[in-house]
């Protein structure tokens, strides 16, 4: 998915910044925009949005570029003049959450993270060993497992960071701007 996200960042930078920003309202807007362009339903995670784009036709990719231009206008109407502002918003959000945890010495994030990790392994472990209950709809099971996966991604991003910072460092070094 990293290759698809890299492509998506070049083809539709505004949509990608919103999709990878960890701001639920913006991620939902990006997912809806991609869903409208490629058909079907893109989930509200960067990976599910990238997966929806991965199967797009050339015509849909062209439509996605136009949708990104329209998305940029919506974001500018919301006060984001440059795509970098969306990226900075996500970085600031993570930094504020971590700083709060350090200052308050709050154990809630650790407890919630542990609960999420346990639920992911227990839920998916149960599903893969016992299968779905016979009276459960496949859509409901998919939604539950997808929600657990998304929660796990958020926990991992919180504690270990995301690849956004790494991608930016790689871009700076590739452009030769990393020299002093």
Secondary structure, DSSP 8 states (H G I E B T S, - for coil): -HHHHHHHHHH-HHHHHHHTS--HHHHHHHHHHHHHHHSS---SSHHHHHHHHHT--HHHHHHHHHHHHHHHHHHHHTT--SHHHHHHHHHHHHHHHHHHHHHHT--HHHHHHHHHHHHHHHHHHHHHHH---TTS-HHHHHHHHHHHHHHHHHHHHHHH--HHHHHHHHHHHHTTTT--
